[in-house]
Amino acid sequence: MAKPLLDGKVALVTAAGSGIGRSSARILAAHGARVVVTDRDVASAEETASSIVADGGLAQAHALDVTDEAAIASLLDAVVKAHAGLHILHNHAGIQVAGALEQIDSNDMRKSYEVNVVAQFAACRAALPHMRAQGGGVILNTASNAGVFLDKGMLAYITTKSAVITMTKQIALDYAQDGIRVNAICPGWVDTSFNGPYENQLGGRAALEKVVRDLVPMGRFGRPEEIAEAVLFLCSDRSAFITGHALVVDGGECLAGGSNSSV
């Protein structure tokens, strides 16, 4: 019998207490990885870990505020010490601040950068020496299709998600010879609570559903489980010759040019 795709791998997923992060953690575990499930809300992380264990997988939960760089470094050090390695890092935590230039202020922009960009940078930097020492690893950063094309009324969000894509490509270029692959996943409209700020800006659920129908050629939201399939591909040897890539998973919205999109 063939070994599971991620047999013996140790993976850490941020913001894995719900939505895409939870589905990412579950699919990595389902294919053999030992998953460290983190979330700012430790109860949510524990729910994800418990569901993995109930399905026969290996997981443990930890509280993690991704804006605390010392906490990130400490947790990664502890994971490597406990499990003799860190093979996969999925930086999924992010925030959505809605508004055009006149509707947000500098604090909104700073907060967006702190969570969406600087936190991912800090985790990549903390993971680097461990992955280099073990001869390689995989880093996956969650960006958004809103980082690929313009998005009305979402200045802070698209700016930071564009930065994630560029940062991902640069890190991939700098460390490819160390055996470290770094890619970004760029979801489109996925039906999770993350859409709340934009839904409120539009005036409610009905308006959001109309936007999705009008903008997405496939005419629907994506499901977290569908994004997780792309996560598995990018975190496994199925994508062994891919690095520095931003994979858009958005039901074809990018084909239509997009103008109001979001994870």
C-alpha positions as CSV (number, residue, x, y, z in Angstrom):
1,M,0.0,0.0,0.0
2,A,1.3,3.4,-0.9
3,K,2.2,5.8,1.8
4,P,-0.1,8.9,2.3
5,L,1.0,11.8,0.2
6,L,2.2,13.8,3.3
7,D,3.4,10.9,5.4
8,G,5.9,12.1,8.0
9,K,5.4,15.8,7.3
10,V,4.8,18.4,10.0
11,A,2.5,21.3,9.0
12,L,1.5,24.5,10.7
13,V,-1.6,26.4,9.6
14,T,-2.5,29.8,11.0
15,A,-6.1,31.0,11.3
16,A,-7.2,27.3,11.1
17,G,-10.1,27.7,13.5
18,S,-12.7,28.1,10.7
19,G,-13.3,28.6,7.0
20,I,-10.5,28.0,4.5
21,G,-7.9,27.6,7.3
22,R,-9.9,24.8,8.9
23,S,-10.3,23.0,5.6
24,S,-6.6,23.4,4.8
25,A,-5.6,21.8,8.2
26,R,-8.1,19.0,7.6
27,I,-7.0,18.1,4.1
28,L,-3.3,18.1,5.1
29,A,-4.0,15.8,8.0
30,A,-6.2,13.6,5.9
31,H,-3.2,13.0,3.6
32,G,-0.9,12.1,6.5
33,A,0.6,15.3,7.9
34,R,0.8,16.0,11.6
35,V,-0.9,19.4,11.7
36,V,-0.3,22.2,14.3
37,V,-3.6,24.0,14.2
38,T,-3.4,27.7,15.3
39,D,-5.9,30.4,15.7
40,R,-6.2,33.6,17.8
41,D,-9.3,31.9,19.2
42,V,-7.9,28.7,20.8
43,A,-11.3,27.2,21.2
44,S,-11.8,27.3,17.5
45,A,-8.4,25.8,16.9
46,E,-9.2,23.0,19.4
47,E,-12.5,22.3,17.4
48,T,-10.5,21.9,14.2
49,A,-7.9,19.7,15.9
50,S,-10.5,17.6,17.5
51,S,-12.3,17.0,14.2
52,I,-9.0,15.9,12.7
53,V,-8.3,13.5,15.5
54,A,-11.8,12.1,15.3
55,D,-11.2,11.3,11.7
56,G,-8.0,9.4,12.6
57,G,-5.5,12.2,11.9
58,L,-2.8,13.8,13.9
59,A,-3.3,17.4,15.2
60,Q,-2.7,19.6,18.1
61,A,-4.1,23.1,18.8
62,H,-2.3,26.3,19.9
63,A,-3.5,29.8,20.4
64,L,-1.5,32.2,18.2
65,D,-1.8,36.0,17.6
66,V,0.0,36.4,14.3
67,T,0.8,40.0,15.1
68,D,3.0,38.8,17.9
69,E,6.4,38.1,16.2
70,A,7.9,36.7,19.4
71,A,5.0,34.2,19.8
72,I,5.4,33.1,16.2
73,A,9.1,32.4,16.5
74,S,8.6,30.7,19.9
75,L,5.9,28.4,18.6
76,L,7.8,27.4,15.5
77,D,10.9,26.6,17.6
78,A,8.7,24.5,19.9
79,V,7.1,22.6,17.0
80,V,10.5,21.8,15.5
81,K,11.8,20.7,18.9
82,A,8.8,18.5,19.5
83,H,8.5,16.9,16.1
84,A,12.0,17.1,14.7
85,G,11.0,19.4,11.8
86,L,8.6,21.8,10.1
87,H,7.9,20.8,6.5
88,I,4.9,22.9,5.7
89,L,3.8,26.4,6.8
90,H,0.5,27.8,5.6
91,N,0.2,31.4,6.5
92,H,-3.6,31.9,6.2
93,A,-4.4,34.6,8.8
94,G,-5.7,37.8,7.3
95,I,-8.1,40.7,7.8
96,Q,-10.5,42.5,5.5
97,V,-10.8,46.3,5.9
98,A,-13.4,47.7,3.5
99,G,-13.3,51.2,2.1
100,A,-11.9,53.5,-0.6
101,L,-9.3,56.2,0.1
102,E,-11.8,58.6,1.8
103,Q,-13.4,55.9,3.9
104,I,-10.2,54.5,5.6
105,D,-7.4,56.1,7.5
106,S,-3.7,55.4,8.1
107,N,-4.5,53.2,11.1
108,D,-6.7,51.0,8.9
109,M,-3.9,50.7,6.4
110,R,-1.3,49.9,9.1
111,K,-3.5,47.3,10.6
112,S,-4.0,45.6,7.2
113,Y,-0.3,45.5,6.6
114,E,0.4,44.2,10.1
115,V,-1.8,41.2,9.7
116,N,-1.9,40.6,6.0
117,V,1.8,41.2,5.2
118,V,4.1,41.7,8.2
119,A,2.7,38.6,10.0
120,Q,3.4,36.4,7.0
121,F,6.8,37.9,6.7
122,A,7.5,37.2,10.3
123,A,6.4,33.6,10.0
124,C,8.4,33.0,6.8
125,R,11.5,34.5,8.5
126,A,11.0,32.3,11.6
127,A,10.5,29.2,9.5
128,L,13.5,29.8,7.2
129,P,16.4,28.5,9.4
130,H,14.5,25.4,10.3
131,M,13.6,24.5,6.7
132,R,17.1,25.3,5.5
133,A,18.6,23.1,8.2
134,Q,16.4,20.1,7.2
135,G,17.1,20.6,3.5
136,G,13.9,22.2,2.4
137,G,10.3,22.9,3.0
138,V,7.1,24.5,1.7
139,I,5.6,27.8,2.5
140,L,2.2,28.8,1.3
141,N,0.9,32.3,1.8
142,T,-2.8,33.1,1.4
143,A,-3.2,36.2,-0.8
144,S,-6.4,36.8,-2.8
145,N,-7.6,37.2,-6.4
146,A,-8.0,40.8,-5.2
147,G,-4.3,41.0,-5.3
148,V,-4.2,40.2,-9.0
149,F,-6.7,42.8,-10.3
150,L,-8.3,46.0,-9.0
151,D,-11.2,45.9,-6.6
152,K,-13.5,48.8,-6.0
153,G,-13.7,50.2,-2.5
154,M,-11.2,47.9,-1.0
155,L,-8.0,49.9,-1.0
156,A,-6.2,48.5,2.0
157,Y,-7.2,44.9,1.2
158,I,-6.0,44.8,-2.4
159,T,-2.9,46.8,-1.6
160,T,-1.8,44.3,1.1
161,K,-2.8,41.2,-0.9
162,S,-0.8,42.5,-3.9
163,A,2.1,42.9,-1.5
164,V,1.8,39.3,-0.3
165,I,2.1,38.1,-3.9
166,T,5.2,40.1,-4.6
167,M,6.8,39.1,-1.2
168,T,6.0,35.5,-2.0
169,K,7.8,35.6,-5.4
170,Q,10.8,37.4,-4.0
171,I,11.2,34.9,-1.1
172,A,10.8,32.0,-3.6
173,L,13.5,33.5,-5.8
174,D,15.9,34.1,-2.9
175,Y,15.6,30.6,-1.3
176,A,14.9,28.2,-4.2
177,Q,18.5,26.8,-4.0
178,D,17.8,25.9,-0.3
179,G,15.1,23.6,-1.4
180,I,12.4,25.9,0.0
181,R,9.3,26.4,-2.2
182,V,7.2,29.4,-1.6
183,N,3.8,30.0,-3.3
184,A,0.7,32.0,-2.8
185,I,-2.9,30.9,-3.1
186,C,-5.4,33.5,-4.4
187,P,-9.0,32.6,-3.6
188,G,-11.9,34.5,-5.0
189,W,-15.3,34.5,-3.5
190,V,-15.6,31.8,-0.8
191,D,-18.6,31.6,1.3
192,T,-17.2,32.3,4.8
193,S,-17.7,34.9,7.5
194,F,-14.6,36.6,6.3
195,N,-16.8,38.4,3.8
196,G,-18.6,40.2,6.6
197,P,-17.0,43.7,6.2
198,Y,-17.7,43.8,2.5
199,E,-21.2,42.4,2.9
200,N,-21.9,45.2,5.4
201,Q,-20.5,47.8,3.0
202,L,-22.9,46.5,0.2
203,G,-25.9,46.5,2.5
204,G,-26.5,42.9,3.3
205,R,-26.4,39.3,2.1
206,A,-28.7,39.7,-0.9
207,A,-26.5,42.3,-2.4
208,L,-23.4,40.2,-1.8
209,E,-25.0,37.2,-3.5
210,K,-25.9,39.4,-6.5
211,V,-22.3,40.6,-6.8
212,V,-21.1,37.0,-6.8
213,R,-23.6,36.0,-9.5
214,D,-22.7,38.9,-11.7
215,L,-18.9,38.7,-11.3
216,V,-18.1,35.0,-11.2
217,P,-18.6,33.2,-14.5
218,M,-19.4,30.0,-12.6
219,G,-22.2,32.0,-10.9
220,R,-21.5,30.9,-7.3
221,F,-19.3,31.1,-4.2
222,G,-16.5,28.7,-3.8
223,R,-16.4,26.3,-0.9
224,P,-13.6,26.1,1.6
225,E,-13.1,22.5,0.7
226,E,-12.5,23.4,-2.9
227,I,-9.7,25.9,-1.9
228,A,-8.2,23.2,0.3
229,E,-7.7,20.9,-2.7
230,A,-5.4,23.6,-4.2
231,V,-3.7,24.0,-0.8
232,L,-2.9,20.3,-0.9
233,F,-1.5,20.5,-4.4
234,L,0.8,23.4,-3.5
235,C,1.9,21.9,-0.2
236,S,2.8,18.5,-1.6
237,D,5.2,17.0,-4.0
238,R,2.5,17.2,-6.6
239,S,3.8,20.7,-7.2
240,A,7.5,19.8,-6.7
241,F,8.6,22.0,-9.7
242,I,6.5,25.0,-8.8
243,T,7.7,28.0,-6.7
244,G,7.0,31.7,-6.8
245,H,3.6,31.1,-8.3
246,A,0.3,32.8,-7.3
247,L,-2.5,30.3,-8.0
248,V,-5.9,31.9,-8.5
249,V,-8.9,29.8,-7.5
250,D,-11.9,32.0,-8.2
251,G,-14.5,30.3,-10.5
252,G,-13.2,32.3,-13.5
253,E,-13.7,35.7,-12.0
254,C,-10.2,36.8,-13.1
255,L,-11.2,36.0,-16.7
256,A,-13.9,38.7,-16.5
257,G,-11.4,41.2,-15.1
258,G,-13.0,41.5,-11.7
259,S,-14.0,44.7,-9.9
260,N,-15.4,43.6,-6.6
261,S,-13.7,40.5,-5.3
262,S,-12.6,39.1,-2.0
263,V,-11.7,35.9,-0.2
